[in-house]
Amino acid sequence: MRINDTIPDIHVQTDQGDFSLHEWIGESWTILFSHPKDFTPVCTTEFSAVAVLESEWEKRKTKVIGVSVDEVDDHRKWKKDIEAVGAHKPNFPIIADKDLVISKAFDMLPSEAYLPDGRTPNDTATVRSVFIIGPDKKLKLSMTYPMTVGRNFAEIVRALDALQLSASRGIATPADWQVGQDVIIPAAINNDEANKKFGEFQTILPYLRKVNLG
């Protein structure tokens, strides 16, 4: 999966029922985050972080859905641990990717991958990605972490804010951008067009122009 690819419309099994990904996404922004196995320490803290951020996802009209390479029954049991760690109920669904359909379709595992008997998380270590998907069902951003490094969900929220602002206002964001700070006028917009669209702006370099959207 590459940026701007349409995600596959896979029928998935989750702890909250079965559905197709496209139907479930509907007109929402969506974050799909994957994990190599249930009942693992780093992943449990990450699922807890996602649960705690429930109101932030709602503010941004964004759905979240987990993927883990285990059975639905395991997901239901694991959610008790997730809630205990974060003191917040995980209300999002978790896909049971025991057949590795999602993992392979999103290019987290090679097509020949399989789950060996007595497997460990190392057998699916690369199923550690976050995908942000737009309402158009296209991949907008992806990031992959190793099993030893917990994901920074503050960065994922920040990236989501930047993507949504870019989509709605036709701008770009600079390094380390935070909500409310200056944004970048795309190089494809000439100065006259930029003035009409954004008003007064700051020219730092001929190709680097900043404006505050207020």
Protein Blocks (a to p, Z undefined) as FASTA:
>chain_A
ZZhiacdddddddfebccdfklmnmmaccdddddfbehifklmmmmmmmmmmmmmmmmno
pacdddddddfklmmmmmmmmmmmnopacfbdcddfknommmmmnopacfkbccdehiaf
klmmmmccccdddfkopafbdcdddfklccdfklmmmmmmmmmmmmmnopacdehiaehi
acdddfklcfklmmmmnopaddfbfklccddeZZ
